[in-house]
Amino acid sequence: MKIIYRYLLKNFIGPFILTFFLAIFILLMQFLWKYVDDVVGKGLEIHVILEFIFYASASFVSMAMPLAVLLASLMTFGNLGERYELVAMKASGIPLVKIMLPIAVFSLFIGVFTFWFANNIAPIASAKASCRYYDIKTLKQAFKIDEGVFYDGLPNYIIRIGSKDKNQENVKDVLIYDHSRRQGNTTITYARRGTMQMTPDDKFFLLTLYEGYYWDESIADNEQYGKHALTRAHFKKQYKKFDLSTFEFQRTSDASFFTERLLPTVKQLSKRIDTIQIEMNSMKKELTSDYMESLQFYSRFIYKDSISKLGENEFKYAFASLSGQKKQEVLNYACQYAEIGSASLFYQHERIQEQYSNLKRNQIELHRKFTLALSCFLFFFIGASLGAIIRKGGIGIPLVITVFFFTLHFALSLIGENIAKESNISVTFGMWLSTAILLPICIFLTYKATVDSAVLSIETYEKWFKKIFVSKRQ
């Protein structure tokens, strides 16, 4: 059996590694496609892009593991069935459950690793990816001035270049607006021609202008608007130097920025949930206490000289025994106090609802770590059973089945999460809805594969269709 087990594991590990990286690639492409506009055109160095891709890929490992297990188990047992190796093992007296055992144990270890990774590594990778994305998003577009376009990427300056030569250095018809004084288009420089250069360290942009004019209509601090002079000058040659430090990639160094994006571990989530529940219980007790204090306040208002505490029924009886004028005074004062009380109750209600939503978010994150790990184990039995039934290897049919079941799992998980967030249904029910539906499917398929059922066998339906077409021809 050891030789068979090694053979089975060898046939499974290869497709698993292949499908795992394929799943990571698909998820990464979906992620990059969403944020491609914020990354392209920034002139980023290759190591910055690779770092961002690495952290983003690491954050998708927990999601890619179940998909890889499902597709790999389908391919492995489909290939074994197509080559009749599975039939040979069964004929030698080895039941299908025992054939599945080594890969099932391996899938269990994959599930444990997925849980550990999602709990310890994925939060750090996700936070680092968020930090790198923020750095890239806030970085300006690479410095590039096109012909006939007013370029405003430089701080306090707007530059327009009429035309460029083929060498991209000699330019003509240059117009520069200086906004450093925050007074509008009061300082303008124009030149018929010039040259553009970058310093060797790419930190400064040098512009040499020839045959130009300079206008300055700035407003002095001690002059009224409209009573300032216009300065006009002609120059044969002038130098302009622009700082390009704003185009440099700078990493986020603030530790709090990273901490805010760091997802909590299971231990931290459990502690948060306990803390929130204690705070909610305290708020509910405070709300009940406010109601009882209001009731006692009314009782003291009716009996000013009495220090006795009345219950709700006693209060109603005492109020009915008052005179008409006294009742009106009580009602007027009660209306004023009710407005204040209602505002206080509304505030308390909002606080409790906010804490309740926060409690649900933390519970959802806690359950998600366990459901992802367990789905690896369930997907193995679904994939192995279907592979043994359909007996088709390769990547064609297994890929179609994998996409169907993974889409079903993802849709059910999303529905359950939304139900848990938006309704009063338990978070446990919502987050485990997908698992609860997949578990009977897993048991059914495993049973059908164990008893060699032909219900889902493709060969059975091929023979059935062939019989129909042959009978029609005759």
Secondary structure, DSSP 8 states (H G I E B T S, - for coil): -HHHHHHHHHHHHHHHHHHHHHHHHHHHHHHHHHSHHHHTTS---HHHHHHHHHHHHHHTHHHHHHHHHHHHHHHHHHHHHHTTHHHHHHHTT--HHHHHHHHHHHHHHHHHHHHHIIIIIHHHHHHHHHHHHHHHHHS-------BT-EE--STTEEEEEEEE-TTSSEEEEEEEEE-TTSSSS-EEEEEEEEEEEE-TTSSEEEEEEEEEEEEE----TTS-TT----EEEEEEEEEEEEE-GGGS------HHHHHHT----HHHHHHHHHHHHHHHHHHHHHHHHHHHHHHHHHHHHHSTT------HHHHHHHHHTS-HHHHHHHHHHHHHHHHHHHHHHHHHHHHHHHHHHHHHHHHHHHHHHHHHHHHHHHHHHHHHHHHHHH---SSHHHHHHHHHHHHHHHHHHHHHHHHHHHSSS-HHHHHTHHHHHHHHHHHHHHHHHHTT--SS-HHHHHHHHHHHHHHHH-
